[in-house]
Amino acid sequence: MSLEKPVLSVQNVSKSFGGVQANRDVSLDVLPGEVHALIGPNGAGKTTLISMLAGEVTPNDGAIYLDGHDVTGLNAPQRAKRGIRRSFQITSVFAELTVLENATLACQALSGRATYRTWRPIAADRQLRDSSLAALDKVGIAALADRPAAALSHGEKRHLELAMALVGEPRLLLLDEPFAGMGADETSEMVERLRKIKGTTAMLLIEHDLDAVFSLADRLTVLVLGTPVATGDPDSIRSNAEVHAAYFGKKPVTPC
């Protein structure tokens, strides 16, 4: 058992919508610098769980801790300022703005410098600009800073979203299907980018591309019908009979 204190600790969290139980008694930890993957079949409750962690959905029971502090009652903007950032399944950038302007908006929102001034004074803020460029550089798209977001490929937009989540050096990244809609080359490029970032911030990753998941994850938690059935390193999850029966359909996972 690791002696490291977890960045994220989820304790017995449950959520229902009317008569539908989305998550039941979910507990998991994410350690500093760890990539912890959350996998399971469609309808397993993965997105509901990540929405609760981001502060967009309120759990019925249980508690969520960030760096030992109870954040269960905080909303999404409050958690973002505490260091929890999220990407989404569907690409969401401001197409009419440049790559740098998108990153700067994300940086500004976290800095508490929200303003009704025109865009020019915001863009002239050296501290915001430097922080935004640093995030773009981390994901390898600093050279595209002046390009309109509308002109980016799908993969480049995904990289921009990742950069927007990385501004301000978050404590925890919640990555909801970051490879969705990507071709093989774009997926490989994103895997390499996440591998380079790995270790600098804790990540909780939801993804259906199991080759990508097993190549990145330090540990995995498998959800079935809203409940964890196994947590362990990639080798233990590959060989877990309950996981094969419930999720992999008896077929062994091909090692990466």
Secondary structure by P-SEA (a helix, b strand, c coil): cccccccbbbcbbbbbccccccccccccccccccbbbbbbccccaaaaaaaaaacccccccccccccccccccccaaaaaaabbbbccccccccccccaaaaaaaaaaaaaccccccccccccccaaaaaaaaaaaaaaccccccccccccccaaaaaaaaaaaaacccccccccccccccccaaaaaaaaaaaaaacccbbbbbbbcaaaaaaacccbbbbbccccccccccaaaaaacaaaaaccccccccccc
